[in-house]
C-alpha cells in the first residue's frame, strides 16, 4: 500500500482548496492551478509520502503548506460528481494519514482480481476498458466515461442494444458474472495454478493476461492456449519484456520464443477478408455499406469478450474508409492480434485519438 497516494509533479495542473481567511477555517472553495513546489514531511508513510504543496492558482493567487488531501488532479475533480460504476472509494478511518482517512483510494474488480488506484480517473478508465474490451459493453449508461469510446463504437453514437430500460447495474452484472459449468465446476474465469492464467469455460481454453498495475490497470491479452503451461510461459515472456524479476515468473528457467507462442495459440484469431460481405474495401475488416464503411470483426479467440452472438460482430459505421480501418486495428490490437495481421502495423499507424479529432 506504500504507493497508493497520488504524487503530483512540479507544474502539474490540479484543483486545490482555497479559503478567504488566513486561518483556513470555514467552507473551502476550489480553484484550478499548478504545483509550484512541495515539501515531504514523511517519506515512509503507510500509503506513501506525506506532502504539503505550494499551489499557484490560475488567477495568480498562491497558497503554501497545503496538505495533500486538499489537492486533486483536474481529471479527478471533473469526475467527482459523476455516478461511479464498478468503482469503490476506500478509506482507512484509523489511519494517521489524513489523505487515507478522508480522501482514500479507489478499488476496481477486473475479472477475478481487485486492483487499487490512487486516482479516480484511472480507476474509472480501467473499469470501462474491461467492460468494453472484455465484457462487450456497448451501453453508454453502463460506462463511467462513455465519451472516451465514441470513436471506437461509432461516429459519436453507441450501438443500440436489444435490452430495454436504463438499469445498467443488472446488465453489467449479467455480462460480467461468472457462469458455472455443471460438468467441470469451473467458472468462466477460474483460477489457474500459474500466475497470469485463467480458464475460460465457454471456449475451453487457458487465457493468458498480463496486468500493468502502474499504468492505470492496463491489461495485455496474450491469447488463448490449449495447454495451461503454454499460457503460463506466454505470461513469463511478457513479464520479462516488462522487466519483472525471475521470482515473479512461473518458470524462471524456461524460455519461450515468439514463434513458440504463436504456434501454441494456433489460428485463434480470424478476421474478415479484404472483400467484405456487403461491398469491397482494400482494408481488412472493412466493407462498404451504402455510402458508409462498416467495421466488422470475427475474432474467434475473443468473440465472447466482444459480446457477439454470432461469428461476426459489428463495431460501427464511418464516413472515412481509412478511419474505419484504424478502428478495426484498434479493436484487434486490444485482444492481442499480431501487428502483421492489421491494416496499419504499430510503427505505421496514426493514433486513434488524432483520427477521432479529424
Short mmCIF file of the C-alpha atoms (twelve columns), coordinates in Angstrom:
data_MODEL
# 
_entry.id   MODEL 
# 
loop_
_atom_site.group_PDB 
_atom_site.id 
_atom_site.type_symbol 
_atom_site.label_atom_id 
_atom_site.label_alt_id 
_atom_site.label_comp_id 
_atom_site.label_asym_id 
_atom_site.label_seq_id 
_atom_site.Cartn_x 
_atom_site.Cartn_y 
_atom_site.Cartn_z 
_atom_site.pdbx_PDB_model_num 
ATOM 1   C CA . UNK A 1   0.000   0.000   0.000   1 
ATOM 2   C CA . UNK A 2   3.031   2.287   0.100   1 
ATOM 3   C CA . UNK A 3   2.366   3.686   -3.395  1 
ATOM 4   C CA . UNK A 4   -1.370  4.353   -3.195  1 
ATOM 5   C CA . UNK A 5   -1.212  8.119   -2.800  1 
ATOM 6   C CA . UNK A 6   -1.211  10.345  -5.895  1 
ATOM 7   C CA . UNK A 7   2.078   12.224  -6.089  1 
ATOM 8   C CA . UNK A 8   1.751   15.394  -8.129  1 
ATOM 9   C CA . UNK A 9   4.703   16.598  -10.180 1 
ATOM 10  C CA . UNK A 10  6.011   20.138  -10.403 1 
ATOM 11  C CA . UNK A 11  3.963   22.108  -12.890 1 
ATOM 12  C CA . UNK A 12  1.124   19.581  -12.944 1 
ATOM 13  C CA . UNK A 13  -2.356  21.065  -13.336 1 
ATOM 14  C CA . UNK A 14  -4.554  20.470  -10.294 1 
ATOM 15  C CA . UNK A 15  -7.612  21.743  -8.469  1 
ATOM 16  C CA . UNK A 16  -6.911  22.813  -4.895  1 
ATOM 17  C CA . UNK A 17  -8.728  24.265  -1.910  1 
ATOM 18  C CA . UNK A 18  -8.743  27.976  -1.051  1 
ATOM 19  C CA . UNK A 19  -10.042 29.924  1.947   1 
ATOM 20  C CA . UNK A 20  -10.861 33.594  2.299   1 
ATOM 21  C CA . UNK A 21  -9.080  33.807  5.649   1 
ATOM 22  C CA . UNK A 22  -5.540  33.062  6.780   1 
ATOM 23  C CA . UNK A 23  -6.740  30.618  9.430   1 
ATOM 24  C CA . UNK A 24  -8.218  28.440  6.658   1 
ATOM 25  C CA . UNK A 25  -11.458 27.970  8.527   1 
ATOM 26  C CA . UNK A 26  -14.981 27.743  7.211   1 
ATOM 27  C CA . UNK A 27  -16.067 26.417  3.859   1 
ATOM 28  C CA . UNK A 28  -13.307 25.903  1.331   1 
ATOM 29  C CA . UNK A 29  -13.523 26.994  -2.294  1 
ATOM 30  C CA . UNK A 30  -11.927 25.096  -5.152  1 
ATOM 31  C CA . UNK A 31  -9.917  26.631  -7.977  1 
ATOM 32  C CA . UNK A 32  -7.610  25.369  -10.751 1 
ATOM 33  C CA . UNK A 33  -3.883  25.912  -10.509 1 
ATOM 34  C CA . UNK A 34  -0.455  24.286  -10.800 1 
ATOM 35  C CA . UNK A 35  2.061   22.707  -8.435  1 
ATOM 36  C CA . UNK A 36  4.848   25.224  -7.757  1 
ATOM 37  C CA . UNK A 37  6.692   23.165  -5.154  1 
ATOM 38  C CA . UNK A 38  6.141   20.646  -2.392  1 
ATOM 39  C CA . UNK A 39  7.641   19.591  0.904   1 
ATOM 40  C CA . UNK A 40  7.791   15.969  2.030   1 
ATOM 41  C CA . UNK A 41  7.154   15.733  5.764   1 
ATOM 42  C CA . UNK A 42  7.262   11.939  5.985   1 
ATOM 43  C CA . UNK A 43  8.708   9.816   3.189   1 
ATOM 44  C CA . UNK A 44  7.762   6.480   4.763   1 
ATOM 45  C CA . UNK A 45  4.041   6.748   5.236   1 
ATOM 46  C CA . UNK A 46  1.959   3.578   5.020   1 
ATOM 47  C CA . UNK A 47  0.190   4.815   1.899   1 
ATOM 48  C CA . UNK A 48  3.008   6.931   0.514   1 
ATOM 49  C CA . UNK A 49  4.894   10.131  1.353   1 
ATOM 50  C CA . UNK A 50  3.116   12.863  3.308   1 
ATOM 51  C CA . UNK A 51  3.387   16.085  1.336   1 
ATOM 52  C CA . UNK A 52  2.488   19.742  1.664   1 
ATOM 53  C CA . UNK A 53  2.034   21.558  -1.631  1 
ATOM 54  C CA . UNK A 54  2.612   25.117  -2.782  1 
ATOM 55  C CA . UNK A 55  -0.076  25.958  -5.348  1 
ATOM 56  C CA . UNK A 56  -0.158  28.825  -7.841  1 
ATOM 57  C CA . UNK A 57  -3.761  29.369  -8.915  1 
ATOM 58  C CA . UNK A 58  -4.694  30.409  -12.433 1 
ATOM 59  C CA . UNK A 59  -5.697  33.890  -11.226 1 
ATOM 60  C CA . UNK A 60  -2.241  34.463  -9.698  1 
ATOM 61  C CA . UNK A 61  -3.072  33.811  -6.035  1 
ATOM 62  C CA . UNK A 62  -0.893  31.339  -4.146  1 
ATOM 63  C CA . UNK A 63  -1.305  29.058  -1.158  1 
ATOM 64  C CA . UNK A 64  1.529   27.278  0.635   1 
ATOM 65  C CA . UNK A 65  1.816   24.326  3.017   1 
ATOM 66  C CA . UNK A 66  -1.426  22.823  1.744   1 
ATOM 67  C CA . UNK A 67  -1.983  19.248  2.948   1 
ATOM 68  C CA . UNK A 68  -2.120  16.674  0.150   1 
ATOM 69  C CA . UNK A 69  -5.743  15.711  0.794   1 
ATOM 70  C CA . UNK A 70  -6.780  19.214  -0.334  1 
ATOM 71  C CA . UNK A 71  -5.310  18.684  -3.808  1 
ATOM 72  C CA . UNK A 72  -6.863  16.740  -6.727  1 
ATOM 73  C CA . UNK A 73  -5.900  16.233  -10.324 1 
ATOM 74  C CA . UNK A 74  -8.013  18.175  -12.819 1 
ATOM 75  C CA . UNK A 75  -9.422  14.970  -14.308 1 
ATOM 76  C CA . UNK A 76  -10.407 13.602  -10.901 1 
ATOM 77  C CA . UNK A 77  -12.116 16.843  -9.877  1 
ATOM 78  C CA . UNK A 78  -14.243 16.832  -13.037 1 
ATOM 79  C CA . UNK A 79  -15.379 13.275  -12.295 1 
ATOM 80  C CA . UNK A 80  -16.146 13.728  -8.589  1 
ATOM 81  C CA . UNK A 81  -19.884 14.263  -9.055  1 
ATOM 82  C CA . UNK A 82  -20.288 11.618  -11.735 1 
ATOM 83  C CA . UNK A 83  -22.018 8.346   -10.944 1 
ATOM 84  C CA . UNK A 84  -19.436 5.621   -10.318 1 
ATOM 85  C CA . UNK A 85  -19.914 2.218   -11.904 1 
ATOM 86  C CA . UNK A 86  -17.728 -0.644  -10.751 1 
ATOM 87  C CA . UNK A 87  -15.538 1.737   -8.716  1 
ATOM 88  C CA . UNK A 88  -15.457 1.787   -4.898  1 
ATOM 89  C CA . UNK A 89  -13.928 4.520   -2.761  1 
ATOM 90  C CA . UNK A 90  -12.000 3.051   0.201   1 
ATOM 91  C CA . UNK A 91  -10.751 4.955   3.267   1 
ATOM 92  C CA . UNK A 92  -8.840  3.989   6.385   1 
ATOM 93  C CA . UNK A 93  -10.605 5.694   9.272   1 
ATOM 94  C CA . UNK A 94  -7.942  4.565   11.758  1 
ATOM 95  C CA . UNK A 95  -5.023  5.965   9.793   1 
ATOM 96  C CA . UNK A 96  -2.926  8.910   10.966  1 
ATOM 97  C CA . UNK A 97  -2.625  9.956   7.329   1 
ATOM 98  C CA . UNK A 98  -5.440  12.423  6.624   1 
ATOM 99  C CA . UNK A 99  -5.379  11.518  2.909   1 
ATOM 100 C CA . UNK A 100 -6.155  7.861   3.693   1 
ATOM 101 C CA . UNK A 101 -8.713  8.832   6.330   1 
ATOM 102 C CA . UNK A 102 -10.620 11.446  4.296   1 
ATOM 103 C CA . UNK A 103 -9.900  11.063  0.571   1 
ATOM 104 C CA . UNK A 104 -8.809  7.438   0.228   1 
ATOM 105 C CA . UNK A 105 -8.188  5.359   -2.865  1 
ATOM 106 C CA . UNK A 106 -10.311 3.521   -5.430  1 
ATOM 107 C CA . UNK A 107 -10.810 -0.198  -5.967  1 
ATOM 108 C CA . UNK A 108 -11.974 -1.834  -9.207  1 
ATOM 109 C CA . UNK A 109 -12.711 -5.513  -9.760  1 
ATOM 110 C CA . UNK A 110 -11.104 -6.601  -13.032 1 
ATOM 111 C CA . UNK A 111 -12.179 -10.154 -13.758 1 
ATOM 112 C CA . UNK A 112 -11.461 -12.076 -10.562 1 
ATOM 113 C CA . UNK A 113 -8.907  -9.615  -9.219  1 
ATOM 114 C CA . UNK A 114 -9.308  -6.361  -7.307  1 
ATOM 115 C CA . UNK A 115 -6.983  -3.546  -8.324  1 
ATOM 116 C CA . UNK A 116 -6.352  -0.336  -6.381  1 
ATOM 117 C CA . UNK A 117 -5.857  3.117   -7.904  1 
ATOM 118 C CA . UNK A 118 -4.817  6.396   -6.369  1 
ATOM 119 C CA . UNK A 119 -6.742  8.466   -8.931  1 
ATOM 120 C CA . UNK A 120 -10.448 8.250   -9.676  1 
ATOM 121 C CA . UNK A 121 -9.926  8.885   -13.396 1 
ATOM 122 C CA . UNK A 122 -7.562  5.919   -13.656 1 
ATOM 123 C CA . UNK A 123 -9.982  3.639   -11.800 1 
ATOM 124 C CA . UNK A 124 -12.923 4.635   -13.992 1 
ATOM 125 C CA . UNK A 125 -10.898 4.136   -17.169 1 
ATOM 126 C CA . UNK A 126 -9.691  0.707   -16.002 1 
ATOM 127 C CA . UNK A 127 -13.269 -0.436  -15.367 1 
ATOM 128 C CA . UNK A 128 -14.527 0.973   -18.674 1 
ATOM 129 C CA . UNK A 129 -11.681 -0.645  -20.641 1 
ATOM 130 C CA . UNK A 130 -12.537 -4.004  -19.091 1 
ATOM 131 C CA . UNK A 131 -16.281 -3.521  -19.669 1 
ATOM 132 C CA . UNK A 132 -15.812 -2.589  -23.342 1 
ATOM 133 C CA . UNK A 133 -12.970 -4.874  -24.398 1 
ATOM 134 C CA . UNK A 134 -13.581 -7.948  -22.232 1 
ATOM 135 C CA . UNK A 135 -17.309 -7.858  -21.404 1 
ATOM 136 C CA . UNK A 136 -18.505 -6.371  -24.685 1 
ATOM 137 C CA . UNK A 137 -20.343 -3.458  -23.039 1 
ATOM 138 C CA . UNK A 138 -21.842 -1.014  -25.572 1 
ATOM 139 C CA . UNK A 139 -24.423 0.732   -23.398 1 
ATOM 140 C CA . UNK A 140 -23.255 4.274   -22.611 1 
ATOM 141 C CA . UNK A 141 -25.229 4.222   -19.350 1 
ATOM 142 C CA . UNK A 142 -23.047 1.363   -18.126 1 
ATOM 143 C CA . UNK A 143 -19.743 3.199   -18.522 1 
ATOM 144 C CA . UNK A 144 -18.149 5.819   -16.291 1 
ATOM 145 C CA . UNK A 145 -16.656 7.877   -19.119 1 
ATOM 146 C CA . UNK A 146 -18.571 6.835   -22.267 1 
ATOM 147 C CA . UNK A 147 -17.238 9.813   -24.236 1 
ATOM 148 C CA . UNK A 148 -13.858 8.030   -24.352 1 
ATOM 149 C CA . UNK A 149 -15.325 5.324   -26.592 1 
ATOM 150 C CA . UNK A 150 -17.468 7.157   -29.128 1 
ATOM 151 C CA . UNK A 151 -14.741 6.937   -31.783 1 
ATOM 152 C CA . UNK A 152 -14.445 3.191   -31.212 1 
ATOM 153 C CA . UNK A 153 -18.140 2.343   -31.173 1 
ATOM 154 C CA . UNK A 154 -19.336 4.584   -33.992 1 
ATOM 155 C CA . UNK A 155 -19.439 8.168   -35.222 1 
ATOM 156 C CA . UNK A 156 -20.333 9.716   -31.893 1 
ATOM 157 C CA . UNK A 157 -23.140 7.281   -31.080 1 
ATOM 158 C CA . UNK A 158 -23.105 3.960   -29.292 1 
ATOM 159 C CA . UNK A 159 -24.847 0.983   -30.950 1 
ATOM 160 C CA . UNK A 160 -28.358 0.311   -29.691 1 
ATOM 161 C CA . UNK A 161 -28.817 -2.785  -27.561 1 
ATOM 162 C CA . UNK A 162 -31.750 -5.151  -27.750 1 
ATOM 163 C CA . UNK A 163 -32.257 -4.806  -23.999 1 
ATOM 164 C CA . UNK A 164 -34.639 -2.056  -22.971 1 
ATOM 165 C CA . UNK A 165 -34.518 0.050   -19.842 1 
ATOM 166 C CA . UNK A 166 -31.794 2.038   -18.128 1 
ATOM 167 C CA . UNK A 167 -30.887 -0.358  -15.334 1 
ATOM 168 C CA . UNK A 168 -27.245 -0.791  -16.295 1 
ATOM 169 C CA . UNK A 169 -26.332 -2.436  -12.998 1 
ATOM 170 C CA . UNK A 170 -28.327 -5.543  -13.874 1 
ATOM 171 C CA . UNK A 171 -26.978 -5.547  -17.422 1 
ATOM 172 C CA . UNK A 172 -23.343 -5.177  -16.372 1 
ATOM 173 C CA . UNK A 173 -23.591 -7.841  -13.697 1 
ATOM 174 C CA . UNK A 174 -25.120 -10.277 -16.150 1 
ATOM 175 C CA . UNK A 175 -22.430 -9.705  -18.749 1 
ATOM 176 C CA . UNK A 176 -19.550 -9.834  -16.301 1 
ATOM 177 C CA . UNK A 177 -20.823 -12.558 -13.974 1 
ATOM 178 C CA . UNK A 178 -19.078 -15.926 -13.899 1 
ATOM 179 C CA . UNK A 179 -21.344 -18.715 -15.113 1 
ATOM 180 C CA . UNK A 180 -20.757 -22.187 -13.719 1 
ATOM 181 C CA . UNK A 181 -20.338 -25.236 -15.900 1 
ATOM 182 C CA . UNK A 182 -22.190 -28.232 -14.476 1 
ATOM 183 C CA . UNK A 183 -19.812 -30.855 -15.831 1 
ATOM 184 C CA . UNK A 184 -16.475 -29.210 -14.896 1 
ATOM 185 C CA . UNK A 185 -17.429 -26.931 -11.999 1 
ATOM 186 C CA . UNK A 186 -15.090 -24.272 -13.412 1 
ATOM 187 C CA . UNK A 187 -16.234 -20.679 -13.640 1 
ATOM 188 C CA . UNK A 188 -15.831 -18.523 -16.721 1 
ATOM 189 C CA . UNK A 189 -12.650 -17.073 -15.222 1 
ATOM 190 C CA . UNK A 190 -11.461 -19.939 -12.999 1 
ATOM 191 C CA . UNK A 191 -8.086  -19.542 -11.334 1 
ATOM 192 C CA . UNK A 192 -5.047  -21.385 -12.567 1 
ATOM 193 C CA . UNK A 193 -2.115  -22.661 -10.556 1 
ATOM 194 C CA . UNK A 194 0.032   -20.329 -12.681 1 
ATOM 195 C CA . UNK A 195 0.339   -16.574 -12.483 1 
ATOM 196 C CA . UNK A 196 -1.479  -14.613 -15.196 1 
ATOM 197 C CA . UNK A 197 -3.527  -17.604 -16.392 1 
ATOM 198 C CA . UNK A 198 -7.230  -18.418 -16.088 1 
ATOM 199 C CA . UNK A 199 -9.633  -20.915 -17.646 1 
ATOM 200 C CA . UNK A 200 -12.383 -19.654 -19.959 1 
ATOM 201 C CA . UNK A 201 -15.125 -22.247 -19.877 1 
ATOM 202 C CA . UNK A 202 -17.111 -21.107 -22.915 1 
ATOM 203 C CA . UNK A 203 -14.089 -21.528 -25.189 1 
ATOM 204 C CA . UNK A 204 -12.421 -24.332 -23.233 1 
ATOM 205 C CA . UNK A 205 -9.079  -22.572 -23.404 1 
ATOM 206 C CA . UNK A 206 -6.474  -21.282 -20.984 1 
ATOM 207 C CA . UNK A 207 -6.235  -17.494 -21.263 1 
ATOM 208 C CA . UNK A 208 -3.002  -15.633 -20.547 1 
ATOM 209 C CA . UNK A 209 -3.162  -11.997 -19.486 1 
ATOM 210 C CA . UNK A 210 -0.595  -9.558  -18.127 1 
ATOM 211 C CA . UNK A 211 -1.713  -6.644  -15.943 1 
ATOM 212 C CA . UNK A 212 0.300   -3.425  -15.601 1 
ATOM 213 C CA . UNK A 213 -0.877  -2.039  -12.274 1 
ATOM 214 C CA . UNK A 214 1.167   1.168   -12.502 1 
ATOM 215 C CA . UNK A 215 -0.293  2.079   -15.910 1 
ATOM 216 C CA . UNK A 216 -3.902  2.610   -14.961 1 
ATOM 217 C CA . UNK A 217 -4.547  -1.131  -14.588 1 
ATOM 218 C CA . UNK A 218 -3.965  -1.833  -18.268 1 
ATOM 219 C CA . UNK A 219 -4.414  -5.491  -19.249 1 
ATOM 220 C CA . UNK A 220 -2.460  -7.072  -22.091 1 
ATOM 221 C CA . UNK A 221 -4.303  -10.045 -23.554 1 
ATOM 222 C CA . UNK A 222 -1.704  -12.650 -24.541 1 
ATOM 223 C CA . UNK A 223 -4.005  -15.151 -26.219 1 
ATOM 224 C CA . UNK A 224 -5.784  -18.496 -25.712 1 
ATOM 225 C CA . UNK A 225 -3.970  -21.791 -25.287 1 
ATOM 226 C CA . UNK A 226 -4.917  -25.449 -25.163 1 
ATOM 227 C CA . UNK A 227 -2.158  -26.235 -22.665 1 
ATOM 228 C CA . UNK A 228 -2.113  -24.472 -19.309 1 
ATOM 229 C CA . UNK A 229 1.694   -24.452 -19.194 1 
ATOM 230 C CA . UNK A 230 1.897   -22.788 -22.608 1 
ATOM 231 C CA . UNK A 231 -0.274  -19.944 -21.317 1 
ATOM 232 C CA . UNK A 232 1.994   -19.638 -18.271 1 
ATOM 233 C CA . UNK A 233 5.087   -19.434 -20.488 1 
ATOM 234 C CA . UNK A 234 3.415   -16.742 -22.588 1 
ATOM 235 C CA . UNK A 235 2.861   -14.749 -19.399 1 
ATOM 236 C CA . UNK A 236 6.510   -15.229 -18.451 1 
ATOM 237 C CA . UNK A 237 7.660   -13.952 -21.852 1 
ATOM 238 C CA . UNK A 238 5.639   -10.752 -21.450 1 
ATOM 239 C CA . UNK A 239 6.746   -10.363 -17.825 1 
ATOM 240 C CA . UNK A 240 10.380  -10.485 -18.915 1 
ATOM 241 C CA . UNK A 241 9.705   -7.809  -21.521 1 
ATOM 242 C CA . UNK A 242 8.172   -5.667  -18.766 1 
ATOM 243 C CA . UNK A 243 11.248  -6.120  -16.571 1 
ATOM 244 C CA . UNK A 244 9.703   -8.362  -13.912 1 
ATOM 245 C CA . UNK A 245 12.214  -10.291 -11.728 1 
ATOM 246 C CA . UNK A 246 12.655  -14.042 -12.046 1 
ATOM 247 C CA . UNK A 247 10.887  -14.549 -8.721  1 
ATOM 248 C CA . UNK A 248 7.642   -13.313 -10.330 1 
ATOM 249 C CA . UNK A 249 7.747   -15.862 -13.167 1 
ATOM 250 C CA . UNK A 250 6.053   -19.232 -13.419 1 
ATOM 251 C CA . UNK A 251 9.096   -20.934 -14.951 1 
ATOM 252 C CA . UNK A 252 12.246  -18.870 -14.288 1 
ATOM 253 C CA . UNK A 253 14.493  -21.394 -16.034 1 
ATOM 254 C CA . UNK A 254 12.367  -21.934 -19.150 1 
ATOM 255 C CA . UNK A 255 12.084  -19.606 -22.122 1 
ATOM 256 C CA . UNK A 256 9.511   -19.408 -24.912 1 
ATOM 257 C CA . UNK A 257 10.200  -17.638 -28.192 1 
ATOM 258 C CA . UNK A 258 7.615   -15.564 -30.024 1 
ATOM 259 C CA . UNK A 259 7.427   -18.311 -32.645 1 
ATOM 260 C CA . UNK A 260 6.676   -20.868 -29.915 1 
ATOM 261 C CA . UNK A 261 3.848   -18.762 -28.506 1 
ATOM 262 C CA . UNK A 262 2.298   -18.178 -31.933 1 
ATOM 263 C CA . UNK A 263 2.392   -21.896 -32.713 1 
ATOM 264 C CA . UNK A 264 0.809   -22.750 -29.342 1 
ATOM 265 C CA . UNK A 265 -2.044  -20.311 -29.901 1 
ATOM 266 C CA . UNK A 266 -2.627  -21.559 -33.416 1 
ATOM 267 C CA . UNK A 267 -5.150  -19.717 -35.556 1 
ATOM 268 C CA . UNK A 268 -7.299  -18.359 -32.721 1 
ATOM 269 C CA . UNK A 269 -7.845  -15.066 -34.469 1 
ATOM 270 C CA . UNK A 270 -9.745  -14.838 -37.718 1 
ATOM 271 C CA . UNK A 271 -10.790 -11.636 -39.394 1 
ATOM 272 C CA . UNK A 272 -12.886 -10.850 -42.384 1 
ATOM 273 C CA . UNK A 273 -11.202 -10.998 -45.737 1 
ATOM 274 C CA . UNK A 274 -10.407 -7.791  -47.569 1 
ATOM 275 C CA . UNK A 275 -13.592 -8.247  -49.575 1 
ATOM 276 C CA . UNK A 276 -16.410 -7.730  -47.094 1 
ATOM 277 C CA . UNK A 277 -19.856 -9.248  -47.428 1 
ATOM 278 C CA . UNK A 278 -21.655 -6.046  -48.282 1 
ATOM 279 C CA . UNK A 279 -19.125 -4.349  -50.535 1 
ATOM 280 C CA . UNK A 280 -15.442 -4.276  -51.281 1 
ATOM 281 C CA . UNK A 281 -12.708 -2.391  -49.429 1 
ATOM 282 C CA . UNK A 282 -8.959  -2.638  -49.694 1 
ATOM 283 C CA . UNK A 283 -8.727  -2.817  -45.896 1 
ATOM 284 C CA . UNK A 284 -9.245  -5.848  -43.711 1 
ATOM 285 C CA . UNK A 285 -12.345 -5.800  -41.513 1 
ATOM 286 C CA . UNK A 286 -13.955 -3.029  -43.564 1 
ATOM 287 C CA . UNK A 287 -16.801 -3.317  -46.048 1 
ATOM 288 C CA . UNK A 288 -18.829 -0.758  -47.976 1 
ATOM 289 C CA . UNK A 289 -22.418 -0.410  -46.805 1 
ATOM 290 C CA . UNK A 290 -24.248 2.171   -48.869 1 
ATOM 291 C CA . UNK A 291 -22.287 5.404   -48.646 1 
ATOM 292 C CA . UNK A 292 -20.538 4.478   -45.422 1 
ATOM 293 C CA . UNK A 293 -17.915 1.981   -44.334 1 
ATOM 294 C CA . UNK A 294 -18.851 -0.715  -41.860 1 
ATOM 295 C CA . UNK A 295 -16.310 -2.198  -39.430 1 
ATOM 296 C CA . UNK A 296 -16.804 -5.849  -38.504 1 
ATOM 297 C CA . UNK A 297 -14.717 -8.333  -36.519 1 
ATOM 298 C CA . UNK A 298 -14.668 -12.112 -36.436 1 
ATOM 299 C CA . UNK A 299 -12.085 -12.834 -33.762 1 
ATOM 300 C CA . UNK A 300 -12.838 -16.319 -32.502 1 
ATOM 301 C CA . UNK A 301 -10.468 -16.014 -29.560 1 
ATOM 302 C CA . UNK A 302 -12.364 -13.048 -28.181 1 
ATOM 303 C CA . UNK A 303 -15.858 -13.154 -29.706 1 
ATOM 304 C CA . UNK A 304 -17.455 -13.711 -26.282 1 
ATOM 305 C CA . UNK A 305 -15.450 -10.828 -24.899 1 
ATOM 306 C CA . UNK A 306 -16.921 -8.636  -27.631 1 
ATOM 307 C CA . UNK A 307 -20.351 -9.841  -26.648 1 
ATOM 308 C CA . UNK A 308 -21.412 -11.050 -30.096 1 
ATOM 309 C CA . UNK A 309 -23.767 -13.933 -30.520 1 
ATOM 310 C CA . UNK A 310 -22.540 -14.901 -33.968 1 
ATOM 311 C CA . UNK A 311 -19.240 -15.135 -35.749 1 
ATOM 312 C CA . UNK A 312 -19.223 -11.504 -36.832 1 
ATOM 313 C CA . UNK A 313 -19.512 -8.505  -34.511 1 
ATOM 314 C CA . UNK A 314 -20.471 -5.123  -35.887 1 
ATOM 315 C CA . UNK A 315 -18.260 -2.363  -34.462 1 
ATOM 316 C CA . UNK A 316 -19.667 0.726   -36.155 1 
ATOM 317 C CA . UNK A 317 -20.123 2.831   -39.286 1 
ATOM 318 C CA . UNK A 318 -17.763 5.504   -40.557 1 
ATOM 319 C CA . UNK A 319 -17.717 8.017   -43.379 1 
ATOM 320 C CA . UNK A 320 -13.972 7.626   -43.913 1 
ATOM 321 C CA . UNK A 321 -12.557 4.301   -45.112 1 
ATOM 322 C CA . UNK A 322 -9.108  4.839   -43.589 1 
ATOM 323 C CA . UNK A 323 -10.578 5.755   -40.206 1 
ATOM 324 C CA . UNK A 324 -12.694 2.591   -40.306 1 
ATOM 325 C CA . UNK A 325 -9.539  0.554   -40.966 1 
ATOM 326 C CA . UNK A 326 -7.807  2.171   -37.968 1 
ATOM 327 C CA . UNK A 327 -10.780 1.394   -35.728 1 
ATOM 328 C CA . UNK A 328 -10.606 -2.254  -36.808 1 
ATOM 329 C CA . UNK A 329 -6.898  -2.296  -35.900 1 
ATOM 330 C CA . UNK A 330 -7.659  -0.699  -32.531 1 
ATOM 331 C CA . UNK A 331 -10.173 -3.393  -31.595 1 
ATOM 332 C CA . UNK A 332 -7.970  -6.261  -32.765 1 
ATOM 333 C CA . UNK A 333 -4.912  -4.860  -31.013 1 
ATOM 334 C CA . UNK A 334 -6.832  -4.736  -27.734 1 
ATOM 335 C CA . UNK A 335 -7.225  -8.507  -27.956 1 
ATOM 336 C CA . UNK A 336 -3.641  -9.316  -28.869 1 
ATOM 337 C CA . UNK A 337 -3.954  -9.844  -32.622 1 
ATOM 338 C CA . UNK A 338 -0.388  -9.646  -34.017 1 
ATOM 339 C CA . UNK A 339 0.625   -6.456  -35.794 1 
ATOM 340 C CA . UNK A 340 1.264   -8.186  -39.109 1 
ATOM 341 C CA . UNK A 341 -2.436  -9.103  -39.287 1 
ATOM 342 C CA . UNK A 342 -3.555  -5.459  -39.063 1 
ATOM 343 C CA . UNK A 343 -4.090  -2.857  -41.744 1 
ATOM 344 C CA . UNK A 344 -1.548  -0.474  -40.228 1 
ATOM 345 C CA . UNK A 345 1.164   -2.051  -38.039 1 
ATOM 346 C CA . UNK A 346 2.040   -0.053  -34.926 1 
ATOM 347 C CA . UNK A 347 5.028   1.739   -36.475 1 
ATOM 348 C CA . UNK A 348 2.861   2.955   -39.359 1 
ATOM 349 C CA . UNK A 349 -0.427  3.617   -37.583 1 
ATOM 350 C CA . UNK A 350 -1.563  7.087   -36.511 1 
ATOM 351 C CA . UNK A 351 -3.020  7.419   -33.049 1 
ATOM 352 C CA . UNK A 352 -6.756  6.731   -32.944 1 
ATOM 353 C CA . UNK A 353 -7.313  9.799   -30.830 1 
ATOM 354 C CA . UNK A 354 -5.961  12.041  -33.559 1 
ATOM 355 C CA . UNK A 355 -8.244  10.362  -36.075 1 
ATOM 356 C CA . UNK A 356 -11.221 10.965  -33.825 1 
ATOM 357 C CA . UNK A 357 -10.487 14.690  -33.796 1 
ATOM 358 C CA . UNK A 358 -10.101 14.884  -37.582 1 
# 
